[in-house]
């Protein structure tokens, strides 16, 4: 234990003036358990003030990831990458250590505080905001799609099913991001398990709804829920009818009754997917004609409705269109660009944008992604982008 005289002598040797320093002195010593604590009994985690505030308020942070995955840290709303940062300065763990500001508030006078070091470390975990890793979510749910209540799969207990807890334990994303993605996938909870409807069954439900709208001469902007359930209930479960209306429309109230405004863009897009899914390539002109004939009367089709779903090749004669869903592309940035450039050597920004939009992080633009992962050039007066790397 050092005395005040020994401290003052040390300051003199170091040519430091005591008057310019805080009067309180911390004398540090290593405790008997410091070595064990440094051997991996704990980890240091650097957090931004907002996350510290959440912990202090009693909220939880969750680390998610399987053994073969890079761990991520999740709040209720966001996802962060976890990475180890090494430091040349040894980091000391001192329980009850007071900062200069705290000491100033206590107005301490020339005290010597003997403090025992609990542990030390040469690295810490740092976090960085990242995109949620959601591709696995669709992969899991597609293992056992819902084909209707009479399907044999509903009897087979060996088919995998996932509850909300299962998904939170498996998917590397926050709860809010997972729930948002489930809505995008048109997933629904059936018997406590999240399921994606088999596309053919989903189109069957949609066809029931659009045929009823046509037979009743309703406006697509005002489809009554109760009448739909009464008329279509004998054909399909009521919850499936309502789920279909929710997926393809906007729910609202009018004079105490529930109505749905059906989206022409969503219905046209689903119809296009139905036409394209069984064809490798489709003559564009023929497709547009068949597509317009296939959608409900009064709805107008447009290629803008197919962004991220289908790709048009205008370099061929005749021009063709084929199915290319953004959900089927790799999740990583470089892997995504490699996949796209293996499909087509040169892309316009208009064509490639729907397939990389979801890669944009906070405050990141499509232009910034293209600058990083591609080269630009002019072709017949149009700017095109090709890979920076050799694509085999």
N, C-alpha and C positions, 0 to 999 in steps of 0.2 A: 504494500500500500504506500503510495507516494504521499509525502507531506507537502504543505504549501511552499516550504523553503526549497524543496527539490524541484517543484514545478517552476518556481521563479528562476532557479539556476538554469533549468533547461531552456527557458525563454531567453535568458541572457546569452547562452551559448548560440542559440539560433538567431540572435540579433533581432528579436521581436520585442516591441515595447508593450508592456502589460496594459498601459493606458489605452492603447488602440484596440484591445481585444475585449471580449465579454469577460466579466469577472468570474463566471462559473467555469470550472474545468472538469472535463470528463476524463477519468483515468480508466483506460480499458485493459481488461485481462481476459484471456481465453478460459472458458469454463471447461470442466472435465468432459462434458458431452458435446463440445463444439466439433470435434473430429467426426463423431458419428453422425451429427446433424448434417455435416457437409457431404456425407457419403450417399446422398440421394433420399434422405428422409423427408425432404421438402423441396419445393420448387418456387422460385420467385417469378411473379407475373406482373408485367408492366401494363397498367390500364389507363385509359383516358379518363378525365374527370367525370364524364357523364356515366361511364360504367361503374366507377367507384361509387358514385352517388346511388346507383341502382342497388349495389351490394349493401351499402349502408342503410338503405331503405328496406332491406329484408328480401329483395328479389334474388333470384338464383341465376348463375351462369352455368351452362352445361357444355361439357366437352363431348363431342360425338365423332364416331369413326370406328370402322372395323380394324382388325390387325393389319390388313393390307392397304389401309387408306391413311392419308395424311390427316392428322387430327384437326378439327375446327372447333372454335368456341362459339356458342350460340346464346344470344339473349332471347327474349320472347319475340323480338322483331327482326333481328339482324344476325348475320353470320360473319365470322372473322377467321382468317388463317392464323394458325399458331406456329411460330418458328423460334428456334433457339438462337439467341444473340450472345456471342462471347464478348467478354470485356477484359481489358488488360488490368483494370483496377479491381482489386478484391472487394466484393460486396459483403459487408458485415451485417449480421442480424443481431440487433440489440433490443431486447424487450424493454419497454418502458422508456426508451430513449426520448429525450425532449429536444425539440428544435429550438434554435435561438429565439424565435418569436415567442414560443411558450415560456422560455426562461425570462424573457423580457417582461412578459405579463406578470410573472410571479415576483419580479423585482428582486432576484436573488443577489446576495452580496458575498463575493469572494468565496463561494462554496467549492468544495472538491467533491465530485460525485464519482464514487467507485462503481464502475459498470462492468458486468460480466458479459462477454460475447457468447451468444448462444450457438451461432453457426456462421458459416461463410460460404461464398459461392463465387465462381468466376464466369457464370453465365446466368441468363434469365430468359423467360419466355416473353416474346413481344407479339402483339396482335396487329393484323391489318385487315381492314374491311374487304370482303371478297363476295363474289357471287355465290348464292346457295348452290349446292351440288344436287340437282333435282332429277337428273336423267334416270337415276336408279329407281325413283318413285314410279315412273311409268312402267319401267321394266318389271318391277314386282307386281304391279296391278294387272299387267297384261298376261301374267302367268295363268290367271283365272278370271277371264272376262265374264260378265253376266249376260246370259243369253235368254233370260226369261225364267219365270217361276217353274215351268215344266221341263227345264233342261235337266239332263241326266247329271250334269256337273253339280247341280244343287243337292243331289242325293249323295254324291261321292264325297265322303268326309276327308279324303286324302288331298283334295285340291287346296292349295295354299290360300289363306285369307289373312287380312291384316287389319287390326284395330288402329285407332288413333295412337295409342301407346306404342304399338309395334312399329309404326312409321316414325314416331319421334325417337325411338331407340335405334332405328336403322338408317334414316336419311340424314345426311349432313346439311341441315338447314334449320332455321328457327321455326317455331310453331306457326307463326303468322305466314312465313314464306311457304311452308308446306300446305297450309290451308288454302292459300291463294292459288297455288299450283293445282291442287285438287279441283278447284272450281274451273280453272282453265282446261283441265282434262275432262271436264263434264263428269267427274266421278261422283258417286252418291253412296251414302251409308245405308247398307241393307243388312238388317239383323245385327247391327253393331260392327260390321266390317265394311271397309271401303272397297268399292268395286267400280271398274270401268265397264260401261255397256259395250258388248260386242257391236261393232259398227252396223252390221246388217240389222240387228235388233233395234238399235237406236234409230235407224232410218225407217224401220217398220212403225215405230211409235210416232215419228214425225209425219209419216204418210197418213196415219190415222187422223192426226190433228189437222193437217192441211185439207184432207178430204172432207172432214166435218165442217171446217171453215167455209169451204166451197159450197157444200150442200145447204148450209144454213144462211148463205149469202152474208156472212159477217165481214166486217172490215178487219184486216190483219192487225190494225192498231187497237182493236177492242174485242179480245177473245175472252168470253166469260169462263172462269175456272169451274164453277159449280156445274154448269151445263156440260162442259167437256167431261167432267168426272161421271156425270149421270149417263151420258151417251156412250162413252168409251169404256166405262168401268167393267161391263160384261166381257170386253175383249182383252183388256190388260189391267194389271194392278193399278189402283188409283194413284199410288205414290209414284209409279213410273210415268204415268200421264203428266202429273204435276212436275216431275223432274224434267221431262222433255220440254214442257212449256218454259221452265226456268232456264234451261240451257239455250233455248232459241228465242227467248223473249225477255221483256222487262215487266216485272210485276208492279201493279199499282192498284189503288182503291178508288172507286167512284160510287158515291151514294151508298156506301156500306157494302158494296160487292167487290170481289177480287177479279181483276182483269189482267190480261197479258197483252203487251204490244209486241208482236212477233217481228224479228229482225230479218229483213229481206236479204241482207248481206250474209248472215249466218246460214240461212236456208239455201241460198244459191251456192255458197261455198261447200256445204255438205253434199249437195246434189252433184257438184263437180267432182268431189272426191269419190263419190259412188261410181261415176262414169269412168274416171281415170284409173281406179285401183286395179282393174282387171286388164288394162291395156298397157303394154310397154311404152308405146308412143302412139300419139293420136294426131291425125291431120288437123291442124288448128282451125281451119275454116269449117270443116265438118263437125268438129267438137263444139264450136261456138253455136252452130245451128241446132245440134242435138241438145246441148245444154239449155238453150233458151226454151226449147220445146218441153223440156223435162221439169222446169220449175213451175210453181203455181202461177195461174193467170194473174197478170197485173204486176208481177215482179220482173225486174230487168237485170240481166246478167252483165257483168263487167269483169275484165281480166284483173282489175285492181282488187277484186274480192278474193283473188287466189294468191296473194303475196304470202310467201313462206309455205305454200302448199304445192304449187305447181310452177314449172319453169317453161318458158317459151323459147324455142330456138328459131330465130329468124334468119339464120345463115343457110338453112337447108331449103330445098325446093321440092315439094311444097313446105311451108313453115309447119313445125310440129309443136306439140305440147306434151309434157309428161309429168307424172307425179314426182315431186321432190319435197318432202316434208322436213321442215327445220328441226322437228323433234327427233328425226332419225339421224341427224348429223352428230359428230363428236362434240363433247362438252368443252374441251380445252381449246384455247385460242388457236395455237399453232396447228393442232390436229384438225380443227374446223377448216382453216384456210387450206391445208393440204388436201383435204377431202374435196373442197369446192374446186380447187385448181386442177385436181385430177379428173373432175367431171368436165370442166371447160377451161381451156387455156387462158382465155381473156374474158373479162367481165366488165360491163358498164356498172357504174355505181347504182343505177336504178335497179338492175337485176340482182346484184349481190347484197344490197342493203337489207332486204327482209331476212337474209340468212345469217347476218352477223349482228343485227340490231340487239339481240339478247346478250351479246358478249360485252356490250358497253357497260363499264362500271360507272360509279358516281362521277359526274362531271367529265365523262369521256364521250367522245363523238365517234360516229362512223368514219369520218375523215381521218381521225387520229389512228384508228385501227388499221385503215387502209395504208396509211403512211408507214406504219410499223411492219406490217406483214406482206406488203405488195409493192410493186413498182408500177408507175403510171406511164402511159405513152398515148400518142394520138393516132387514131386509126380512122381514116375517112372523115376527119374533122370531129371525131367523138373521142373523149378521153376514156381509155380502157385500162384495166388493172390486170397484171399477171404476177405470178409468184416470184418472191425473192430467192426461193430455193429451187433446186432441180427436183421436179416431181417425177418419180419413176412410174 
